[in-house]
Amino acid sequence: MNSPGSESQNLLSAAIEKLHATQSPQEVLPPLSVLEHARHRLVSKLPAEGHGLAETIRHLQEDLKPAFNASSRSAKYYGFVTGGSTPIASIADNFVTACDQNVQVHLPNETVATDVEDRALSLLCELLDLNPESWPHRTFTTGATASNVVGLACGREYIIAEASAHRTDAEISVGEYGIVEAMRRAGIDKIQILTTVPHSSLSKAASILGLGRASVVTVGCEDAPHKFDMKVLRNLLEQPSSASIVAVSASEVNTGLFATMGQEEMQELRNLCDMYGAWIHVDGAFGILGRVLHKHTHESITQACAGLELADSITGDGHKLLNVPYDCGFFLSRHRNIAARVFQNPNAAYLATSNGPDSIMSPLNIGLENSRRFRALPVYASLVAYGKSGYRDMLERQIELSRGIAKFILESEDYELLPESGADKEERLGGIFIIVLFRAKDDSLNKRLVDSIKATRKIYVSGTSWNGHAACRFAVSNWQTDVAKDLPLIKEVLQSVIVSQN
């Protein structure tokens, strides 16, 4: 492979220009024939000489690209919680590849990469109505799953230190001694993660960290499982020889409902956790963005997001409502000292940098990865380009479409809005964030509802389960959301599924 010459540069420039000039696909899923063609065209044996730049570009453009779904490129993809990539974020991501920074060590005399990351995280705090100075441990990750791992790791370190403080003057660290020895020295027999209807990644994080999936205990109210039963929570927190992390869902992935509803509830949670030395972790993968909204226009959502600043740590996803390219998550914590105790690279002089109390912490010493992509740049670019009002407008459009879908379902004779509620229509619609959970009233149709909708290839939805039965879910999270265009199409598809059933 030779150094790139002018011909190679021209080929690359033309390929990138063509890529960005291409319109988003009309259908959210490629035809099955296109998928089969792409699989057939995949190179099955490593070529001895290589096919060359021009042929490989053609292969990517003509054989493979048509077989990728439009999950992030289309406003009509409502599966999972999949954001898009704003125009400026896409441009910035090209800079990321072209400049190829390894954002691991703060080297202020050599690159501004870590400065950009720190500034992006500071601006992000401002977007979320959080004081950047109160969240000194902040970093970008591969996504909310990785951020949950970071959050539980920090929580694990903190609660063991809190427990040991009552037994010894020595600082007991899981990072130093390992979990078994640290728990023994701290007099702790059990670590528990107390939560309500958690995302699966929380249990995955518990498994990775040696806490175990069984440590995740749901403490929801019987009539509202997404909300904390404070009496049950207190009883578990006060168990002897136990240490606790309290995980707050903001918001729940199937319904979009929040675990707390206002400053008073979060303050009660904070007081309980302070009393028993527990760590509060907010899983705000997409719900945390609700903090950009105005109270007078979206009172129920802003109320649900109030008080989340009282947590010890917050997880979020950039590739959801921030609408930056995959893979990008973020993590915020109040405890800078905990970060170093958990993630510091020991005995690596070549990785050393100046880390005074006011300096930027080297990312490799406050998170999982040592080698890191420059995920911060698209976030920085989007925040600078669109500002708080731009993100507020984006989210308001997504909520308006979600509530339009929910209203259609509520008024339909064929569909049922979930979860079931005794509230009136306006109250139910006012509680909708960006998730719409529903089912077909006809059981036979309901079992194949998701497949029937996806078979139209006009819109995409996710299947899930609610109360032991199949359910369907819209997640509206793309920056291109256009209520006037998107809502009529959604209604048309949902009605056509009913007609085809009959």
N, C-alpha and C positions, 0 to 999 in steps of 0.2 A: 504494500500500500504506500503510494507516494504522497508527498506533501501536496496539498490542494493547489492546483493551478487556476488560471483564469477560467478555463473551460469548466472545471469542477464547480467553481464559485458561481458561474452562470447557471449551471444545472440546478444547484441548490437554491439559488435565488428564485429561479422560475418555479421550482417545485413549491417553495413556501408561498409565493405569490398566488399560485393556482389553488393551494390549500385554503387560503383565507378568502379567495374570491368565490369559492363554492358556496352556494346557498344551502341552508339546512334542508335535510331530506323532508319530503312531504309526508312520508310514512315513518312512524317512530321505530318500526322494526323492518329489517331487510326481508325481501321475499325468501322463502326456503330455497328456491333454486339458486339464488345469489350466495346464500350460505354454503350450499353444497359445492358450488363452483370454487369458492374461496378455499374450502378445505381440500378440494382436489388439487388446487394450484400451489398449496403450501410445499415448500422445498423439503423433501424427505431425507435427503442425504447431503452431508456437508460437502459443498463443491471444492474440488482441489484447487482451482485457480480463482474462483469467485466470479460472479456474473457481471461485475462492474457497476459503476455508479448509475449510469443511464438506465440500464435494464432493471436494476433493483428499485429505482425510483418508479419506473413504469409498473413493476410488480406491486409495489405498495399502493400506488394510485388506482390502478385498474383492477387488480385481483383482490386486494384485501380491504381497502377503504370502503367500498360499497357494502361490505359484509359486516361492518360495525354498526351497532344500533345508534340511535340518535338520543341516547339517554341524557346527555348534557347539552346537546345542540338544539334540542327541540323543546319548546314551551309546552308541548302536548305529552310529555313523558312525566307521568305522575307516580312512578314506582319508587319504592323505598323512600328516602328523602334526598333526592338528587338535584343539586343546584346545577347551574350552567357555568359558563365562564364569560364574564363581562368583556366587552371588546378590549378595554385597556388591560385587563388581567391576561387576556390571550397574548397581547403584544408583549407584556412584561414577561410572560413565560418563555417567549422566544429569546428575550434578553437573558433569561436564566440559563437556557441551553447554550447560547452563544458565549456567554461569559464564564459559565461553568464554575462558579465559586463553591468551594467546600467550606461551608459556614460552621466551623468547629471551634476555632481559637480566636479570641479577640486580639487582633493585631492592628492597632490603630495607625501605625506608621506604614502599613502595607496595603490595606484595603478598607473600604467603608462598609463591607458586607455586614459585619456584626452591628455597625451603627444603624444601617437600614433596618435590620431585623428588630433591634431594640426600639427604634422609632415607630416601626409598624405596630409593634405590640403596645406601645404607649398610646398611639392613635386609636387602636382597637379598644383599649380601656376607655378612652373618651367616648367612642361610639356607644359603648355599653353602659355609659353613665357610671363608670368606676374611676376612682382616683388612681392614676398610674403609680403614685408614690406609695399607695397602700398595697400594691401587688408587685413587689420587687422580684419575686421568682416568676418569670414569664418566659415562655418558649413556644416555638412551633414544633409540631409533631407530624406524624404521618396521618393522623386522624383522631377522632374522639376515642377510639378503642385504645390507641397508644396513650392518649391523654388520661384515660381512666386508669391505665397501668401506672402512670406517673403519679396520679392523685392518690391511689391506694398505697403505693410505695411510700409516699410522703406521710400519709395518714398512719401507716403501720409504724414508721419511725417515731412519729410524734406520740402516739398513744402508749408505746412501750416506754419512751422517755418519761412521760407523765406518770405512768404507773411506778416506775423505778424511783422517781423523785421522793416517794413516800417511804422508801425502804433504805435508800443509800444515798450518799452524797456523790457517788461516782456516776458519771454519765453512761447509761446503758444504750448502746446503739445496735440496731439490727444490721445496719450496714457494716459494722465492725465485727460483731460476734456471730452473726447469723441468727435466724429467727428462733431456733430451738434454744440456744444458749441465752439469747437476750430475754426470751420469755421466762426462762427458768430464773435468771437473776432478778427479773422484775416481779416475780411472784404471780405471773399470769398463766392461767391454764387454757384460756380460750380467747381468740379474737373473733369478733362478730361484725358483720357489715349489715346494718339495719336500714331497710329501705322500703319503698312501695313500688309495685309493678316495674321492676328494673329492666333496663335494656340488657340483652344477652351479653353484651360486651363487659358488663360489670362482673358477671360470674366468670367470664373468660379471664379478666384481669385478676380476679381472686385466685383462679387456678394457676396462672402464670407465677404469681407471687408466693405460692406455697400456703396461702390462706385456705384454699379449697373452695369449691363451688358450694359446699354445704355450709360455709360460713355466711353466705348471703341469706338473710332472714327477712321475709316480708312482714311488715307491721302495719298494714293498711286497715282502714275501717271496714267493717263488714258490708255496709251499704254504699261505701265509696272507696274501693280498694286503692285508688290512686292517692288518697290522703292519709296522713299519719294518724294512727290511733295513739294519742299522746300518753294514755294510761299504760298501754302495752309497752310503748317505747320506754317510758320511765322504768317500768319493772325490769326490762332487759338491761338497761343501762346500769342499774344499781346491783346487778348480780355480782357477788364477790368473785375475785380472781379472774375477772373478765375485762377486756379492753375493747372499745367500740369505735367503729367508723360509721357515721350516719350519712347515707347517700340520698340526695334529694333529686328526684326526677323533674327536669324542667326542659321539655315536657315529655310525657309518656308517648312512646312511639306509635301505638295503635290508635289512640284517641286524641292526642295533642293536649290532654289534660295535665295540669300542673299539680305537684304534690303539696304545695303551700299556696295560700291565698292572702298574701299581704304581709306587711311589716310586723304586725302583732304575732302572727304564727311563726315567722322566722325568728323573731326575738325570743319567743318561748322555746323554740328549738335550740337557739344559741345558749340560752340560760341553762337548759338541761345539760347540754354538751360541756359547757364550762364547769358545771357542778361535778360531772363524772369523768372529766379529762378526755372527752371524745372529740374526734375530728369531724367537721362537716365538709363533705364533698358534694358539689353540685354537678350533676351530669346534665349540662346545658347544651348538648350537641346542636340542637336547633332552637330550642325554646329561649335561650339566653338573649337572642336577637330581639325578643319582644320588648326589651328595655329601650329600644329606639323609638317606640311609639308614643304618641301624645295621650295623656290620660283622658282628655275630654272627648277623644274620638274612639278610643279602644280601652275603656275603663277596666273590663274584666281581665284583659291580658296584662295591662300595666300593673294591676293589683296583684296578679299571680307572680309577676316578676319582682315586685317590691320586696326588699329585704334580702335578696340573694347575695348582696354585698357583704352580709354578715358571715358568709361561709369562710372556711379556711382555704378552699381550693375550688376552682371552676374549670370544667372541661367544655370545649366547644369544637365545632367542625367548620373549617373554612370552606370546604367544598360543598357545604349545604347552603345556608342562607347568605353567606358572604359572597357566594358565586365566584369563587376562584378555582383554578384547575385542581383536579386530583393530583397527588394526595396531600391534603393540608388540614391539620387540626391545630388547636392551640390549647395551652394550659396556663392558668394563672394561679398563683398562690401567694398568701401573705407572708410565708415563712422562708426567707432567704437562707437562713442558717440550716434549715432542714434539707434544702436542695443540695448543698455541698456534702452533707453527711451521707446522703443516699447515692449521689451520682458522681462524686469526685473521682477522677482517674488518679489512683495513687502511684507513686514511684515512676512518674513519666516526666522527667525534667524537660524533654523536648516539646512537651505540650504546655509548658508553663507560660503564664502571662500575668501582668499586673492586675490584681483584683482588689483594689481598695474599696471601701464601703460605698463610694459613689460611682465606681466604674462599672462598665458593662461586664457582666459575668460571661466567661467563655461558655458557649452553648454545650460543649461536650461534657461540662461539669455540672449541668443542671437538667439533663434529660437523658433519654435512652441511647441515642446514636452518637457515635464519634464522627463518622462521616455523614454529612448532611447536605441535602439539596437546598438551594436558595429559595425555599418556599415563601419567604417573607416578601419577596419583591412584588409578585402579583397582588398580595394583600395591600402592601404599601401603595401601589399604583392605583388600585381601586378606591381606597380610602381617600387618597388625594384627589382623584378625578371626580368622584361622586359626592363625597362628604356625607354628613349625617342626613341631610335632607334627601339626598339621592337614595340612600339605603332605606330611609323611612318610606319614601314613595314606592320603592320596589316591594317592600313588605306589605304595605297597604293594598297594593294591587293583588298580591298573592292571597291575602286574607279576604278581600272582596270576592275573588273568584271562588275561594273555598266556601264562603257563606252563600254564594249563589248556587253552588252545587248542593249544599246542605238544604237550602230552601226548596230546590226542585225535588229533592228526595222526600222531604217532609210533606210536600203537597202531592206526592205521587201515590197512586193506589197500588203500585207494584213493588215499591221499594220501602225499606224501613231504615231510618237513621239510628245509628248506635253511638254510644250505649243508650239503652232505654232510660227515659227520664220523665218525671212528672212535671217538669218545668214547662212554662208556656213557650210558644213558638219564638217570641222575641228573645227570651232569656236563653233558649237553646242556641239560637243563631249567634247571639252576642258572645257565647262561650267558645265558638269555633275559632281556632287559630289557623293553622295551615293544613290540618289533617281532617279528612272526612271519612268516617267509618260507616259502612252500611251493608245491607244484605238485601237479596231479593226475597219477597214474601213467599214465593213459590219455592218449596224446598228442593225440588228437582232442578229448577233453574239455578238456584243459589249454589248448588254443588259445582256447577260448571260456569258460574257467572264470570269469574276472572278470565278464564280461557275464552269465553264468548266475546268479551270486550276486547281482549288482546288480538283475537282473530280478525277483527276489523282492520287492524294495523293503523288505525287513525289516532288512537290514544292508547296509553299504557297505564295499567294500574297494578297494584300488588295484592296478592292474596294473603290472608291471615286467618286467625281463629279468634272468636269471641264467645265466651261462655260455652266452650266446647263445640261450637258450630262454625262452619265456614263463613268468612266475611270478606268484604272487598274494601280497599282503602285507596283514597286519593291523597297524595302529598304534593301540594302546590309549592314549588320552591325555585322556579327558574326566573331569572331576571327579565326574560322576554314576555312574561305573562301579560296578556291583553284580554281583559274581561269581555270586551265587545266581540272579539273574534273567538275566544276559547270557549265561553259558556254555551253559545248555541251549538257548537260542535259536540260538546260533551252531552248535552241534552239529546241531540240527534242520535248519538251512539247508544245511550242508555235506552232510548225509546225503540231503536231498531232491534236491540237485543230482545226486548219484550215481544215485538212484532214477530220476529223469527221464531220465538218460542211457540207462539200461537199458530 
